[in-house]
Amino acid sequence: MKIYAAPLQGHTQAAWRRHHAAVFGGIDTYYTPFLRVEKGETRRRDRADIAPENNPGLALAPQALFRDAAEFRVIAKAVEASGSATLDLNLGCPFPPQTRHGRGAALIRKPGLLREIGEIAATEFPGLRLSVKTRLGLEKPDEWRDMIDTLNDMPLERIAVHPRVAAQQYGGEPHTGEFEEFLAAAAHPVVFNGDLLSLDDMRRTAERYPGLDGLMAGRGLLARPSLGLEWRSGIEMDAEELRTRVLALHDAVLTDYAATLCGDAQILSKIKPFWEFQIPDTLFPRRFLKHLHKATSMAKYRAALNA
């Protein structure tokens, strides 16, 4: 059973991935936040994020957010130029600013475009191995049925599925029945993504769906970065060790940001999201997290850390 780290914009960039692998590990492949096209090309910071020198020794799955074949080609060329042999197609982004423009989960309703992308990949980018990260639908959980034949015909390494629709974003009940049918209908390895917050969650999911290729954790991995390591060992990490390692991960990421960014405002805007998915009064007191969030300078932020 493979363990994958899901991509989250503003959270799982290269600095976090590097230091997570060093402090915790346990991840087979890190999916990167999506690359997208602006003014006819990929953004420089997106290209830097997947550069080999910024991800030493890590297995990456760069992700493409696109709305048509032209945007796919631009992203595929950039990923190929980076030396990566893998490209993940984002069919799951639930946020309206993207879906309204035909990207992310909106592509679930465009099997014709997906078929075209598969043909382009096979003929123009034969060195790239494709995967897909998707939801069950944009608004209804059975929309996957109209694209499954297309996905089965595409040269995919795996399909990661979040068993909700885009309209739910990350709330509401997952559609487990539809996911089971998706798993049975898929011709490629399937990865379960969503609501994996503990080792017990991972065990229950693996037992419920024995045909899975792997498990993918995103928000749960940010809250509990030990999940991959715990899965490997079969033992839940005790709170004191976990707290110590989370702080070590934080300090390593902060050191990176302090060395590469200019000014308190930039550094704070990058490091504060580190704490976003921590549940107050579990590993860290609510007051501690609140003080970090309210800090308006690095001096105040470091004072809150030291206190």
C-alpha positions in Angstrom: 0.0 0.0 0.0 1.7 3.2 -1.2 1.3 6.5 0.7 1.0 9.8 -1.2 1.2 13.4 -0.1 -1.7 15.4 -1.6 -1.0 18.9 -3.1 -2.3 21.9 -1.2 -1.6 25.4 -2.6 0.3 27.5 -0.1 1.2 24.6 2.1 3.1 21.8 0.4 5.7 23.7 -1.7 9.3 22.5 -2.0 10.6 23.7 1.4 7.9 21.8 3.2 8.4 18.7 1.1 12.2 18.7 1.6 12.0 19.1 5.3 9.0 16.8 5.8 11.0 14.0 4.1 14.0 14.7 6.4 12.1 15.0 9.7 9.3 12.5 9.1 9.4 10.6 5.8 7.2 7.7 5.0 5.9 9.2 1.7 6.3 7.3 -1.6 5.4 10.3 -3.8 4.8 14.0 -3.1 2.2 15.6 -5.4 3.1 19.2 -6.0 0.7 22.1 -6.0 -0.6 22.7 -9.5 1.3 24.5 -12.3 -0.9 26.8 -14.3 -0.6 29.0 -17.3 -0.5 32.8 -17.1 0.1 35.0 -20.1 0.9 32.1 -22.2 3.5 30.4 -20.0 3.9 28.7 -16.7 4.7 30.8 -13.7 8.4 31.1 -12.7 7.7 30.1 -9.1 5.9 27.0 -10.2 8.8 25.9 -12.3 11.2 26.6 -9.4 9.0 24.6 -7.1 9.5 21.4 -9.2 13.2 22.0 -10.1 15.3 18.9 -9.1 17.7 21.1 -7.0 14.8 22.1 -4.8 13.6 18.5 -4.4 16.7 16.4 -3.9 16.0 12.7 -3.7 12.2 13.2 -3.7 9.7 11.3 -5.9 7.5 14.0 -7.3 4.2 14.1 -9.2 4.0 17.7 -10.6 0.3 18.6 -11.2 -1.2 20.4 -14.1 -4.3 22.7 -13.9 -5.5 23.4 -17.4 -8.7 24.1 -19.3 -7.7 23.1 -22.9 -5.1 21.3 -24.9 -3.1 24.5 -25.4 -2.6 25.0 -21.7 -1.8 21.3 -21.2 0.9 21.5 -23.8 2.5 24.6 -22.1 2.6 22.8 -18.8 3.7 19.5 -20.2 6.7 21.2 -21.9 7.7 22.9 -18.6 7.4 19.7 -16.6 9.4 17.8 -19.3 12.1 20.5 -19.2 12.4 20.1 -15.5 13.4 16.4 -16.0 10.3 15.0 -14.4 8.9 11.8 -15.9 5.5 12.2 -14.2 2.6 14.6 -14.7 -0.7 14.6 -12.8 -3.8 16.0 -14.3 -5.9 18.0 -11.9 -9.6 17.0 -12.3 -10.4 17.7 -8.6 -9.8 21.4 -7.7 -13.2 22.4 -6.3 -12.9 26.1 -6.1 -15.3 28.2 -8.2 -12.6 30.6 -9.5 -11.1 27.6 -11.3 -14.1 25.5 -12.2 -16.0 28.5 -13.6 -13.2 28.8 -16.2 -13.3 25.1 -17.1 -10.4 23.9 -14.9 -10.1 21.4 -12.1 -13.3 19.5 -11.4 -15.0 21.1 -14.4 -13.0 18.7 -16.6 -15.0 15.7 -15.2 -17.7 16.9 -17.7 -15.3 17.0 -20.6 -14.4 13.4 -21.5 -13.7 14.5 -25.1 -11.0 16.9 -24.0 -9.5 14.2 -21.7 -9.3 11.8 -24.6 -7.5 14.5 -26.6 -5.1 15.1 -23.8 -4.3 11.4 -23.7 -3.6 11.4 -27.4 -1.3 14.5 -27.1 0.6 12.9 -24.2 1.1 9.7 -26.1 2.3 11.4 -29.3 4.0 14.6 -28.2 5.2 13.7 -24.7 5.9 10.0 -24.7 8.4 10.4 -21.9 5.8 11.6 -19.4 3.8 9.2 -17.3 0.3 10.5 -16.6 -1.8 10.2 -13.5 -5.1 11.8 -12.5 -6.4 13.3 -9.3 -10.2 13.7 -9.4 -13.5 13.9 -7.5 -16.6 11.9 -8.3 -18.3 14.9 -9.9 -18.7 18.6 -10.1 -22.2 18.7 -8.5 -23.5 15.1 -8.6 -21.6 12.0 -7.3 -22.4 9.9 -10.4 -20.8 12.2 -13.0 -17.6 10.1 -13.0 -19.6 7.5 -15.0 -19.5 9.6 -18.1 -15.7 9.8 -18.1 -14.6 6.4 -16.7 -14.3 4.8 -20.1 -12.1 7.7 -21.3 -9.9 7.4 -18.2 -9.6 3.6 -18.7 -8.4 4.2 -22.3 -5.8 6.8 -21.2 -2.2 5.7 -20.4 -2.5 6.4 -16.6 -0.2 5.2 -13.8 -3.0 5.7 -11.2 -6.2 7.6 -10.4 -6.5 9.4 -7.0 -10.1 9.9 -6.0 -11.6 12.2 -3.4 -15.1 10.7 -2.8 -16.9 14.0 -2.7 -18.2 16.3 -5.4 -16.6 19.7 -6.0 -19.7 21.5 -4.7 -19.0 20.0 -1.2 -15.4 21.1 -1.2 -14.1 19.4 2.0 -17.4 19.2 4.0 -20.4 16.9 4.0 -20.5 13.1 3.8 -18.3 11.3 1.3 -20.1 9.2 -1.3 -18.6 5.9 -0.3 -21.0 3.8 -2.4 -20.1 5.7 -5.6 -16.4 5.4 -4.7 -16.8 1.6 -4.4 -18.3 1.5 -7.9 -15.6 3.7 -9.3 -13.0 1.4 -7.8 -14.6 -1.6 -9.4 -15.0 0.1 -12.8 -11.4 1.6 -13.0 -8.9 -0.2 -15.2 -6.0 1.6 -13.5 -4.7 1.5 -9.9 -6.9 3.7 -7.6 -5.8 5.8 -4.6 -8.2 6.9 -1.9 -7.9 10.6 -0.9 -9.8 12.3 1.9 -10.5 12.3 5.6 -7.3 10.4 6.5 -6.5 12.1 9.8 -5.0 9.2 11.9 -3.4 5.8 11.6 -6.8 4.3 12.5 -8.4 6.1 9.6 -5.8 4.8 7.2 -6.2 1.2 8.5 -10.0 1.3 8.2 -9.9 2.6 4.7 -7.3 0.0 3.6 -9.4 -2.7 5.1 -12.7 -1.4 3.6 -11.2 -1.1 0.1 -8.6 -4.0 -0.3 -8.2 -3.3 -4.0 -6.6 0.1 -3.4 -3.2 1.0 -4.8 -2.6 3.5 -2.0 -3.7 6.2 0.3 -3.3 9.9 -0.2 -3.3 12.4 2.8 -3.4 16.2 2.5 -5.0 18.2 5.2 -4.6 15.3 7.6 -0.8 15.1 6.8 -0.4 18.8 7.5 -2.2 18.4 10.9 -0.3 15.1 11.7 2.9 15.0 9.5 3.8 11.6 11.0 1.0 9.7 9.1 3.3 8.1 6.5 5.9 7.1 9.1 3.2 5.7 11.4 1.8 3.7 8.5 5.3 2.2 7.9 5.9 1.3 11.5 2.3 0.4 12.4 2.7 2.4 15.6 1.1 5.8 16.4 3.7 8.3 17.5 3.4 9.6 21.0 2.3 13.2 21.5 5.6 14.5 23.0 7.7 13.1 20.1 5.2 14.3 17.5 5.2 17.8 19.0 9.0 17.9 19.0 9.2 16.8 15.4 6.5 19.2 14.2 8.5 22.1 15.8 11.6 20.8 14.1 9.8 20.7 10.8 8.5 24.2 11.3 11.9 25.6 12.3 13.5 24.1 9.2 10.9 25.5 6.9 11.1 28.9 8.6 14.9 29.0 8.2 14.4 28.4 4.5 11.9 31.2 4.1 14.0 33.6 6.2 16.9 33.0 3.9 15.0 33.4 0.6 12.3 35.9 1.3 12.5 39.7 1.9 10.9 41.3 4.9 8.7 40.2 7.8 5.4 40.5 5.8 6.6 38.0 3.2 8.0 35.5 5.7 4.9 35.7 7.9 2.6 35.2 5.0 4.4 32.0 4.0 5.0 30.5 7.5 1.7 31.2 9.2 -0.2 28.6 7.0 2.0 26.0 8.5 -0.3 26.0 11.5 -3.6 26.2 9.7 -4.7 22.6 10.0 -3.5 22.0 13.6 -6.4 21.3 15.8 -6.3 23.6 18.9 -5.6 22.0 22.2 -4.4 18.7 20.8 -0.7 18.9 20.1 -0.6 22.7 20.8 -2.6 25.0 23.0 -5.2 27.2 21.4 -3.6 30.3 22.9 -0.2 29.4 21.4 -1.7 29.0 17.9 -3.7 32.3 18.3 -0.6 34.3 19.3 1.3 33.0 16.2 -1.7 33.9 14.0 -1.9 37.4 15.4 1.9 38.2 15.2 2.5 41.2 13.1 6.3 41.0 13.0 8.9 38.3 13.1 10.0 39.5 16.5 6.5 38.9 17.9 6.2 35.6 16.0 9.5 34.3 17.5 8.5 35.6 20.9 5.3 33.6 20.7 7.3 30.5 19.7 9.8 30.9 22.5 7.0 31.5 25.1 
